[in-house]
């Protein structure tokens, strides 16, 4: 009986844990929340610009505002209520699960190759090391492009590509986590998307851990980026220095 209902119970427990962690985060950071909660939820207000004083003499001197308030580096959530913050947490969790499933549906063969590489010996260590190297290279490229005028528009493209590649890796990591739970808990074989949902919920729950969640989420994202780089986005041939020798 327990083996039959193992997957529904596991997915339900992970979803309930995510709700409880979201409630804990909302209560911990309070109504105003903070940079960490804003990092997980996203900005809720547009950039606020202080308008110039209607004083005629002051208006004649300049038409530009004297001060621009940008809030915190991740945005501002001062007007968001705890209920709205909780909804934002849960909607982001649902979005993460749906994006992971969409990646697996679009690239099933490549995801299988990437997961096999991740499950091999020293697979997580290699993926994390490659992710750190790729992240530093992308960061250096963005820093150099900032000092150019022609290639300044390339920066958003670099960021979009890095996020897309990391998302592929996160989806593969979610599937690998689900398969690991299936082996450790001796659950019955099911459709591959079910373990993927469980793994995506694990990633979301890790991201909601107070204070340490941002570090855990960053580690998973960097490992996902490295996994995509090492496997050439799930290519059968993989990545090797031997390609430089012909």
C-alpha atoms as an extended CHARMM CRD file, in Angstrom:
* protein
*
       246  EXT
         1         1  UNK       CA              0.0000000000        0.0000000000        0.0000000000  PROA      1               0.0000000000
         2         2  UNK       CA              2.7710000000        2.4340000000        0.9420000000  PROA      2               0.0000000000
         3         3  UNK       CA              4.7400000000        1.5360000000       -2.1710000000  PROA      3               0.0000000000
         4         4  UNK       CA              1.6880000000        2.1860000000       -4.3490000000  PROA      4               0.0000000000
         5         5  UNK       CA              0.9680000000        5.5890000000       -2.8470000000  PROA      5               0.0000000000
         6         6  UNK       CA              4.6150000000        6.4940000000       -2.3140000000  PROA      6               0.0000000000
         7         7  UNK       CA              4.8950000000        9.0310000000       -5.1270000000  PROA      7               0.0000000000
         8         8  UNK       CA              1.6620000000       10.9460000000       -4.3460000000  PROA      8               0.0000000000
         9         9  UNK       CA              2.6310000000       11.0960000000       -0.6790000000  PROA      9               0.0000000000
        10        10  UNK       CA              6.1600000000       12.2370000000       -1.5000000000  PROA      10              0.0000000000
        11        11  UNK       CA              5.0660000000       14.9490000000       -3.9420000000  PROA      11              0.0000000000
        12        12  UNK       CA              2.3730000000       16.1170000000       -1.5370000000  PROA      12              0.0000000000
        13        13  UNK       CA              4.8400000000       16.2480000000        1.3660000000  PROA      13              0.0000000000
        14        14  UNK       CA              7.3490000000       18.2630000000       -0.6880000000  PROA      14              0.0000000000
        15        15  UNK       CA              4.6240000000       20.6660000000       -1.8190000000  PROA      15              0.0000000000
        16        16  UNK       CA              3.4020000000       21.0720000000        1.7740000000  PROA      16              0.0000000000
        17        17  UNK       CA              6.9690000000       21.6830000000        2.9230000000  PROA      17              0.0000000000
        18        18  UNK       CA              7.3060000000       24.4000000000        0.3130000000  PROA      18              0.0000000000
        19        19  UNK       CA              4.1310000000       26.0920000000        1.5410000000  PROA      19              0.0000000000
        20        20  UNK       CA              5.3450000000       25.9550000000        5.1530000000  PROA      20              0.0000000000
        21        21  UNK       CA              8.7520000000       27.3660000000        4.2090000000  PROA      21              0.0000000000
        22        22  UNK       CA              7.0620000000       30.1490000000        2.2230000000  PROA      22              0.0000000000
        23        23  UNK       CA              4.9130000000       30.9980000000        5.2480000000  PROA      23              0.0000000000
        24        24  UNK       CA              8.0080000000       30.9550000000        7.4640000000  PROA      24              0.0000000000
        25        25  UNK       CA              9.8610000000       33.2720000000        5.0800000000  PROA      25              0.0000000000
        26        26  UNK       CA              6.9110000000       35.6600000000        4.9470000000  PROA      26              0.0000000000
        27        27  UNK       CA              6.6660000000       35.7480000000        8.7480000000  PROA      27              0.0000000000
        28        28  UNK       CA             10.4320000000       36.0320000000        9.1610000000  PROA      28              0.0000000000
        29        29  UNK       CA             10.9860000000       38.9520000000        6.8320000000  PROA      29              0.0000000000
        30        30  UNK       CA              7.7880000000       40.7370000000        7.8050000000  PROA      30              0.0000000000
        31        31  UNK       CA              5.5100000000       42.8560000000        5.6540000000  PROA      31              0.0000000000
        32        32  UNK       CA              8.3870000000       44.9130000000        4.2380000000  PROA      32              0.0000000000
        33        33  UNK       CA             10.4070000000       41.7820000000        3.4120000000  PROA      33              0.0000000000
        34        34  UNK       CA             14.0370000000       42.2210000000        2.3670000000  PROA      34              0.0000000000
        35        35  UNK       CA             16.6200000000       41.6980000000       -0.3830000000  PROA      35              0.0000000000
        36        36  UNK       CA             16.6570000000       37.9040000000       -0.0080000000  PROA      36              0.0000000000
        37        37  UNK       CA             12.8810000000       37.6060000000       -0.2430000000  PROA      37              0.0000000000
        38        38  UNK       CA             12.8730000000       40.1010000000       -3.0970000000  PROA      38              0.0000000000
        39        39  UNK       CA             15.4810000000       37.9380000000       -4.8570000000  PROA      39              0.0000000000
        40        40  UNK       CA             13.1270000000       34.9440000000       -4.7320000000  PROA      40              0.0000000000
        41        41  UNK       CA              9.9100000000       36.8210000000       -5.4840000000  PROA      41              0.0000000000
        42        42  UNK       CA             11.0810000000       39.5050000000       -7.8570000000  PROA      42              0.0000000000
        43        43  UNK       CA             10.4840000000       43.2570000000       -7.8810000000  PROA      43              0.0000000000
        44        44  UNK       CA              6.9470000000       44.4340000000       -7.2670000000  PROA      44              0.0000000000
        45        45  UNK       CA              7.3420000000       48.1220000000       -7.9370000000  PROA      45              0.0000000000
        46        46  UNK       CA              8.7210000000       50.1190000000      -10.7950000000  PROA      46              0.0000000000
        47        47  UNK       CA             11.6670000000       52.4170000000      -10.3050000000  PROA      47              0.0000000000
        48        48  UNK       CA             10.5270000000       55.4540000000       -8.3690000000  PROA      48              0.0000000000
        49        49  UNK       CA             11.6890000000       58.8090000000       -9.7150000000  PROA      49              0.0000000000
        50        50  UNK       CA             11.3660000000       61.8920000000       -7.5630000000  PROA      50              0.0000000000
        51        51  UNK       CA              9.8120000000       64.6460000000       -9.6110000000  PROA      51              0.0000000000
        52        52  UNK       CA             11.2930000000       68.1510000000       -9.4940000000  PROA      52              0.0000000000
        53        53  UNK       CA              9.7820000000       70.7790000000       -7.2820000000  PROA      53              0.0000000000
        54        54  UNK       CA              7.1260000000       72.9660000000       -8.9060000000  PROA      54              0.0000000000
        55        55  UNK       CA              9.0910000000       76.0330000000       -7.7990000000  PROA      55              0.0000000000
        56        56  UNK       CA              9.5210000000       78.1800000000      -10.9720000000  PROA      56              0.0000000000
        57        57  UNK       CA             13.0980000000       79.2340000000      -10.2060000000  PROA      57              0.0000000000
        58        58  UNK       CA             14.0940000000       75.6590000000       -9.4980000000  PROA      58              0.0000000000
        59        59  UNK       CA             12.3830000000       74.4980000000      -12.6940000000  PROA      59              0.0000000000
        60        60  UNK       CA             14.2840000000       77.0340000000      -14.7570000000  PROA      60              0.0000000000
        61        61  UNK       CA             17.6480000000       75.8320000000      -13.4360000000  PROA      61              0.0000000000
        62        62  UNK       CA             17.1410000000       72.2190000000      -14.4830000000  PROA      62              0.0000000000
        63        63  UNK       CA             14.5010000000       69.8950000000      -15.8230000000  PROA      63              0.0000000000
        64        64  UNK       CA             16.0610000000       66.7350000000      -14.3640000000  PROA      64              0.0000000000
        65        65  UNK       CA             15.3110000000       65.2780000000      -10.9180000000  PROA      65              0.0000000000
        66        66  UNK       CA             17.8880000000       65.9260000000       -8.2560000000  PROA      66              0.0000000000
        67        67  UNK       CA             17.7070000000       62.4280000000       -6.8190000000  PROA      67              0.0000000000
        68        68  UNK       CA             16.5510000000       59.0470000000       -8.0990000000  PROA      68              0.0000000000
        69        69  UNK       CA             15.5140000000       56.3810000000       -5.5950000000  PROA      69              0.0000000000
        70        70  UNK       CA             16.1580000000       52.8520000000       -6.7630000000  PROA      70              0.0000000000
        71        71  UNK       CA             15.4370000000       51.0350000000       -3.4980000000  PROA      71              0.0000000000
        72        72  UNK       CA             17.3150000000       47.8060000000       -2.8500000000  PROA      72              0.0000000000
        73        73  UNK       CA             19.4640000000       46.1450000000       -5.5450000000  PROA      73              0.0000000000
        74        74  UNK       CA             16.7360000000       43.5530000000       -6.1280000000  PROA      74              0.0000000000
        75        75  UNK       CA             13.7930000000       45.9160000000       -6.2060000000  PROA      75              0.0000000000
        76        76  UNK       CA             11.3130000000       47.1000000000       -3.5800000000  PROA      76              0.0000000000
        77        77  UNK       CA              8.5510000000       45.1740000000       -1.8540000000  PROA      77              0.0000000000
        78        78  UNK       CA              7.5830000000       47.6680000000        0.7930000000  PROA      78              0.0000000000
        79        79  UNK       CA              3.9170000000       47.7190000000       -0.2130000000  PROA      79              0.0000000000
        80        80  UNK       CA              3.5170000000       43.9670000000       -0.6010000000  PROA      80              0.0000000000
        81        81  UNK       CA              1.3760000000       42.3390000000        2.0730000000  PROA      81              0.0000000000
        82        82  UNK       CA              2.2600000000       38.9540000000        3.6090000000  PROA      82              0.0000000000
        83        83  UNK       CA             -0.5760000000       37.2960000000        1.6710000000  PROA      83              0.0000000000
        84        84  UNK       CA              0.7010000000       38.7300000000       -1.6100000000  PROA      84              0.0000000000
        85        85  UNK       CA              4.2370000000       37.6720000000       -0.7470000000  PROA      85              0.0000000000
        86        86  UNK       CA              3.0500000000       34.1350000000       -0.0020000000  PROA      86              0.0000000000
        87        87  UNK       CA              1.2410000000       33.9980000000       -3.3440000000  PROA      87              0.0000000000
        88        88  UNK       CA              4.3690000000       35.2380000000       -5.0810000000  PROA      88              0.0000000000
        89        89  UNK       CA              6.4800000000       32.5440000000       -3.4010000000  PROA      89              0.0000000000
        90        90  UNK       CA              4.0460000000       29.8010000000       -4.4230000000  PROA      90              0.0000000000
        91        91  UNK       CA              3.5760000000       31.1130000000       -7.9600000000  PROA      91              0.0000000000
        92        92  UNK       CA              7.3500000000       31.1330000000       -8.4440000000  PROA      92              0.0000000000
        93        93  UNK       CA              7.4880000000       27.5480000000       -7.2010000000  PROA      93              0.0000000000
        94        94  UNK       CA              4.7980000000       26.4990000000       -9.6630000000  PROA      94              0.0000000000
        95        95  UNK       CA              6.6340000000       28.3570000000      -12.4150000000  PROA      95              0.0000000000
        96        96  UNK       CA              9.8810000000       26.5580000000      -11.6070000000  PROA      96              0.0000000000
        97        97  UNK       CA              8.1610000000       23.1670000000      -11.7830000000  PROA      97              0.0000000000
        98        98  UNK       CA              6.4440000000       23.9890000000      -15.0820000000  PROA      98              0.0000000000
        99        99  UNK       CA              9.6550000000       25.3050000000      -16.6540000000  PROA      99              0.0000000000
       100       100  UNK       CA             11.5380000000       22.1690000000      -15.6100000000  PROA      100             0.0000000000
       101       101  UNK       CA              8.8370000000       19.9590000000      -17.1160000000  PROA      101             0.0000000000
       102       102  UNK       CA              8.7960000000       22.0390000000      -20.3040000000  PROA      102             0.0000000000
       103       103  UNK       CA             12.5700000000       21.6200000000      -20.7420000000  PROA      103             0.0000000000
       104       104  UNK       CA             12.3040000000       17.8600000000      -20.2550000000  PROA      104             0.0000000000
       105       105  UNK       CA              9.4310000000       17.6490000000      -22.7290000000  PROA      105             0.0000000000
       106       106  UNK       CA             11.2920000000       19.6650000000      -25.3520000000  PROA      106             0.0000000000
       107       107  UNK       CA             14.6840000000       17.9470000000      -24.9840000000  PROA      107             0.0000000000
       108       108  UNK       CA             14.1030000000       14.4110000000      -23.6090000000  PROA      108             0.0000000000
       109       109  UNK       CA             17.1380000000       12.7920000000      -25.2450000000  PROA      109             0.0000000000
       110       110  UNK       CA             19.5040000000       15.5670000000      -24.2690000000  PROA      110             0.0000000000
       111       111  UNK       CA             18.1610000000       15.5620000000      -20.7180000000  PROA      111             0.0000000000
       112       112  UNK       CA             18.7490000000       11.8030000000      -20.4740000000  PROA      112             0.0000000000
       113       113  UNK       CA             22.3750000000       12.1920000000      -21.5700000000  PROA      113             0.0000000000
       114       114  UNK       CA             22.9390000000       15.0330000000      -19.1270000000  PROA      114             0.0000000000
       115       115  UNK       CA             21.3840000000       13.1120000000      -16.2200000000  PROA      115             0.0000000000
       116       116  UNK       CA             23.4980000000       10.0570000000      -17.0130000000  PROA      116             0.0000000000
       117       117  UNK       CA             26.6130000000       12.2430000000      -16.9270000000  PROA      117             0.0000000000
       118       118  UNK       CA             25.4780000000       13.7700000000      -13.6440000000  PROA      118             0.0000000000
       119       119  UNK       CA             24.8630000000       10.3480000000      -12.0990000000  PROA      119             0.0000000000
       120       120  UNK       CA             28.3080000000        9.0960000000      -13.1070000000  PROA      120             0.0000000000
       121       121  UNK       CA             31.3020000000        9.1090000000      -10.8020000000  PROA      121             0.0000000000
       122       122  UNK       CA             32.2550000000       12.6280000000       -9.6720000000  PROA      122             0.0000000000
       123       123  UNK       CA             29.4640000000       13.9740000000      -11.8660000000  PROA      123             0.0000000000
       124       124  UNK       CA             28.1760000000       16.6070000000       -9.3840000000  PROA      124             0.0000000000
       125       125  UNK       CA             31.7040000000       17.8190000000       -8.5960000000  PROA      125             0.0000000000
       126       126  UNK       CA             32.5730000000       18.1940000000      -12.2760000000  PROA      126             0.0000000000
       127       127  UNK       CA             29.3060000000       20.0020000000      -13.0100000000  PROA      127             0.0000000000
       128       128  UNK       CA             29.8180000000       22.4320000000      -10.1130000000  PROA      128             0.0000000000
       129       129  UNK       CA             33.4340000000       23.1590000000      -11.0680000000  PROA      129             0.0000000000
       130       130  UNK       CA             32.4930000000       23.7170000000      -14.7070000000  PROA      130             0.0000000000
       131       131  UNK       CA             29.6070000000       25.9350000000      -13.6090000000  PROA      131             0.0000000000
       132       132  UNK       CA             31.8860000000       28.1300000000      -11.5270000000  PROA      132             0.0000000000
       133       133  UNK       CA             34.2920000000       28.4750000000      -14.4620000000  PROA      133             0.0000000000
       134       134  UNK       CA             31.4850000000       29.2610000000      -16.9110000000  PROA      134             0.0000000000
       135       135  UNK       CA             29.9360000000       31.7760000000      -14.5100000000  PROA      135             0.0000000000
       136       136  UNK       CA             33.2460000000       33.5800000000      -14.0380000000  PROA      136             0.0000000000
       137       137  UNK       CA             33.8150000000       33.6880000000      -17.8070000000  PROA      137             0.0000000000
       138       138  UNK       CA             30.3210000000       35.0820000000      -18.4020000000  PROA      138             0.0000000000
       139       139  UNK       CA             30.8190000000       37.6190000000      -15.6240000000  PROA      139             0.0000000000
       140       140  UNK       CA             34.1430000000       38.6910000000      -17.1250000000  PROA      140             0.0000000000
       141       141  UNK       CA             32.5890000000       38.9900000000      -20.5850000000  PROA      141             0.0000000000
       142       142  UNK       CA             29.7850000000       41.1750000000      -19.2470000000  PROA      142             0.0000000000
       143       143  UNK       CA             32.2940000000       43.3380000000      -17.3580000000  PROA      143             0.0000000000
       144       144  UNK       CA             34.3660000000       43.8560000000      -20.5160000000  PROA      144             0.0000000000
       145       145  UNK       CA             31.3250000000       44.5660000000      -22.6910000000  PROA      145             0.0000000000
       146       146  UNK       CA             30.2690000000       47.3200000000      -20.3030000000  PROA      146             0.0000000000
       147       147  UNK       CA             33.2290000000       49.4240000000      -21.4330000000  PROA      147             0.0000000000
       148       148  UNK       CA             32.3010000000       49.2030000000      -25.1130000000  PROA      148             0.0000000000
       149       149  UNK       CA             29.6720000000       51.0510000000      -27.0650000000  PROA      149             0.0000000000
       150       150  UNK       CA             29.1830000000       48.7380000000      -30.0190000000  PROA      150             0.0000000000
       151       151  UNK       CA             28.8050000000       45.5330000000      -28.0290000000  PROA      151             0.0000000000
       152       152  UNK       CA             26.8800000000       47.0370000000      -25.1220000000  PROA      152             0.0000000000
       153       153  UNK       CA             23.6410000000       45.6170000000      -26.5200000000  PROA      153             0.0000000000
       154       154  UNK       CA             25.1380000000       42.1160000000      -26.4030000000  PROA      154             0.0000000000
       155       155  UNK       CA             25.0370000000       42.0550000000      -22.5810000000  PROA      155             0.0000000000
       156       156  UNK       CA             21.3030000000       41.1930000000      -22.3630000000  PROA      156             0.0000000000
       157       157  UNK       CA             21.8280000000       38.4230000000      -24.9050000000  PROA      157             0.0000000000
       158       158  UNK       CA             24.6650000000       36.9500000000      -22.8230000000  PROA      158             0.0000000000
       159       159  UNK       CA             22.4760000000       37.0270000000      -19.7150000000  PROA      159             0.0000000000
       160       160  UNK       CA             19.5240000000       35.4330000000      -21.5100000000  PROA      160             0.0000000000
       161       161  UNK       CA             21.7020000000       32.6410000000      -22.9150000000  PROA      161             0.0000000000
       162       162  UNK       CA             23.2610000000       31.9650000000      -19.4960000000  PROA      162             0.0000000000
       163       163  UNK       CA             19.8360000000       31.7990000000      -17.8300000000  PROA      163             0.0000000000
       164       164  UNK       CA             18.4590000000       29.4860000000      -20.5350000000  PROA      164             0.0000000000
       165       165  UNK       CA             21.4480000000       27.1400000000      -20.2870000000  PROA      165             0.0000000000
       166       166  UNK       CA             21.2320000000       27.1370000000      -16.4820000000  PROA      166             0.0000000000
       167       167  UNK       CA             17.5150000000       26.3570000000      -16.6800000000  PROA      167             0.0000000000
       168       168  UNK       CA             18.2650000000       23.2790000000      -18.7870000000  PROA      168             0.0000000000
       169       169  UNK       CA             20.7750000000       22.1500000000      -16.1900000000  PROA      169             0.0000000000
       170       170  UNK       CA             18.3610000000       22.7940000000      -13.3110000000  PROA      170             0.0000000000
       171       171  UNK       CA             15.7060000000       20.6730000000      -15.0270000000  PROA      171             0.0000000000
       172       172  UNK       CA             18.2210000000       17.8310000000      -15.4150000000  PROA      172             0.0000000000
       173       173  UNK       CA             19.2720000000       18.1770000000      -11.7780000000  PROA      173             0.0000000000
       174       174  UNK       CA             15.6140000000       17.9940000000      -10.7420000000  PROA      174             0.0000000000
       175       175  UNK       CA             15.1850000000       14.7640000000      -12.7100000000  PROA      175             0.0000000000
       176       176  UNK       CA             18.3620000000       13.3480000000      -11.1770000000  PROA      176             0.0000000000
       177       177  UNK       CA             17.1350000000       14.1980000000       -7.6750000000  PROA      177             0.0000000000
       178       178  UNK       CA             13.8230000000       12.4880000000       -8.3700000000  PROA      178             0.0000000000
       179       179  UNK       CA             15.5730000000        9.3850000000       -9.6490000000  PROA      179             0.0000000000
       180       180  UNK       CA             17.7800000000        9.4000000000       -6.5420000000  PROA      180             0.0000000000
       181       181  UNK       CA             14.6980000000        9.4820000000       -4.3180000000  PROA      181             0.0000000000
       182       182  UNK       CA             13.2010000000        6.6210000000       -6.3090000000  PROA      182             0.0000000000
       183       183  UNK       CA             16.2720000000        4.4740000000       -5.7070000000  PROA      183             0.0000000000
       184       184  UNK       CA             16.7570000000        5.3850000000       -2.0550000000  PROA      184             0.0000000000
       185       185  UNK       CA             13.1020000000        5.0640000000       -1.0520000000  PROA      185             0.0000000000
       186       186  UNK       CA             12.5180000000        1.9850000000       -3.2640000000  PROA      186             0.0000000000
       187       187  UNK       CA              9.5270000000        3.5690000000       -4.9650000000  PROA      187             0.0000000000
       188       188  UNK       CA              7.8100000000        1.8780000000       -7.8650000000  PROA      188             0.0000000000
       189       189  UNK       CA              8.7690000000        2.9570000000      -11.4220000000  PROA      189             0.0000000000
       190       190  UNK       CA              6.5170000000        5.6920000000      -12.7790000000  PROA      190             0.0000000000
       191       191  UNK       CA              6.4830000000        8.1790000000      -15.6360000000  PROA      191             0.0000000000
       192       192  UNK       CA              9.7770000000       10.1370000000      -15.6830000000  PROA      192             0.0000000000
       193       193  UNK       CA              7.9590000000       13.4280000000      -15.2440000000  PROA      193             0.0000000000
       194       194  UNK       CA              6.7850000000       12.3900000000      -11.7680000000  PROA      194             0.0000000000
       195       195  UNK       CA             10.3440000000       12.1720000000      -10.3600000000  PROA      195             0.0000000000
       196       196  UNK       CA             11.0920000000       15.4150000000      -12.1990000000  PROA      196             0.0000000000
       197       197  UNK       CA              8.2410000000       17.1420000000      -10.3510000000  PROA      197             0.0000000000
       198       198  UNK       CA              9.5430000000       15.8030000000       -7.0380000000  PROA      198             0.0000000000
       199       199  UNK       CA             13.0700000000       16.9840000000       -7.8540000000  PROA      199             0.0000000000
       200       200  UNK       CA             11.8550000000       20.4410000000       -8.8910000000  PROA      200             0.0000000000
       201       201  UNK       CA              9.9670000000       20.7210000000       -5.6070000000  PROA      201             0.0000000000
       202       202  UNK       CA             13.1750000000       19.8280000000       -3.7610000000  PROA      202             0.0000000000
       203       203  UNK       CA             15.0100000000       22.6480000000       -5.5550000000  PROA      203             0.0000000000
       204       204  UNK       CA             12.2150000000       25.0530000000       -4.6900000000  PROA      204             0.0000000000
       205       205  UNK       CA             12.1980000000       23.9600000000       -1.0500000000  PROA      205             0.0000000000
       206       206  UNK       CA             15.9510000000       24.4580000000       -0.8640000000  PROA      206             0.0000000000
       207       207  UNK       CA             15.5510000000       27.9770000000       -2.2330000000  PROA      207             0.0000000000
       208       208  UNK       CA             13.0580000000       28.7990000000        0.5310000000  PROA      208             0.0000000000
       209       209  UNK       CA             15.3670000000       27.9000000000        3.4150000000  PROA      209             0.0000000000
       210       210  UNK       CA             15.7950000000       31.1460000000        5.3750000000  PROA      210             0.0000000000
       211       211  UNK       CA             19.1000000000       32.9240000000        4.7290000000  PROA      211             0.0000000000
       212       212  UNK       CA             20.7520000000       29.8250000000        3.2290000000  PROA      212             0.0000000000
       213       213  UNK       CA             18.1820000000       29.3810000000        0.4740000000  PROA      213             0.0000000000
       214       214  UNK       CA             19.7680000000       31.9170000000       -1.8550000000  PROA      214             0.0000000000
       215       215  UNK       CA             23.1180000000       30.1450000000       -1.5200000000  PROA      215             0.0000000000
       216       216  UNK       CA             21.5230000000       26.7570000000       -2.2210000000  PROA      216             0.0000000000
       217       217  UNK       CA             19.6360000000       28.0850000000       -5.2390000000  PROA      217             0.0000000000
       218       218  UNK       CA             22.7820000000       29.7490000000       -6.5950000000  PROA      218             0.0000000000
       219       219  UNK       CA             24.7290000000       26.4930000000       -6.1700000000  PROA      219             0.0000000000
       220       220  UNK       CA             22.0610000000       24.5340000000       -8.0510000000  PROA      220             0.0000000000
       221       221  UNK       CA             21.9360000000       27.1350000000      -10.8330000000  PROA      221             0.0000000000
       222       222  UNK       CA             25.7340000000       27.1850000000      -11.2000000000  PROA      222             0.0000000000
       223       223  UNK       CA             25.8480000000       23.3750000000      -11.1990000000  PROA      223             0.0000000000
       224       224  UNK       CA             23.1180000000       23.3480000000      -13.8340000000  PROA      224             0.0000000000
       225       225  UNK       CA             25.1160000000       25.7810000000      -15.9480000000  PROA      225             0.0000000000
       226       226  UNK       CA             28.1890000000       23.5890000000      -15.6080000000  PROA      226             0.0000000000
       227       227  UNK       CA             26.2340000000       20.4400000000      -16.4550000000  PROA      227             0.0000000000
       228       228  UNK       CA             24.9550000000       22.0010000000      -19.6580000000  PROA      228             0.0000000000
       229       229  UNK       CA             28.4690000000       23.1500000000      -20.5880000000  PROA      229             0.0000000000
       230       230  UNK       CA             30.1710000000       19.8330000000      -19.8130000000  PROA      230             0.0000000000
       231       231  UNK       CA             27.6070000000       17.7990000000      -21.7480000000  PROA      231             0.0000000000
       232       232  UNK       CA             27.3090000000       20.3190000000      -24.5900000000  PROA      232             0.0000000000
       233       233  UNK       CA             23.6600000000       20.8250000000      -23.7750000000  PROA      233             0.0000000000
       234       234  UNK       CA             23.1340000000       17.0840000000      -23.5030000000  PROA      234             0.0000000000
       235       235  UNK       CA             25.0350000000       16.1060000000      -26.6330000000  PROA      235             0.0000000000
       236       236  UNK       CA             25.9480000000       12.4430000000      -27.0940000000  PROA      236             0.0000000000
       237       237  UNK       CA             29.6270000000       13.2180000000      -27.6890000000  PROA      237             0.0000000000
       238       238  UNK       CA             30.0970000000       15.3490000000      -24.5900000000  PROA      238             0.0000000000
       239       239  UNK       CA             32.8850000000       17.8460000000      -24.0230000000  PROA      239             0.0000000000
       240       240  UNK       CA             36.5780000000       17.0330000000      -24.1890000000  PROA      240             0.0000000000
       241       241  UNK       CA             39.9420000000       18.7050000000      -24.8870000000  PROA      241             0.0000000000
       242       242  UNK       CA             40.5120000000       16.0420000000      -27.5370000000  PROA      242             0.0000000000
       243       243  UNK       CA             38.3220000000       18.1130000000      -29.8640000000  PROA      243             0.0000000000
       244       244  UNK       CA             41.1730000000       20.6180000000      -30.0940000000  PROA      244             0.0000000000
       245       245  UNK       CA             43.4340000000       17.9530000000      -31.6130000000  PROA      245             0.0000000000
       246       246  UNK       CA             42.8160000000       17.0010000000      -35.2460000000  PROA      246             0.0000000000
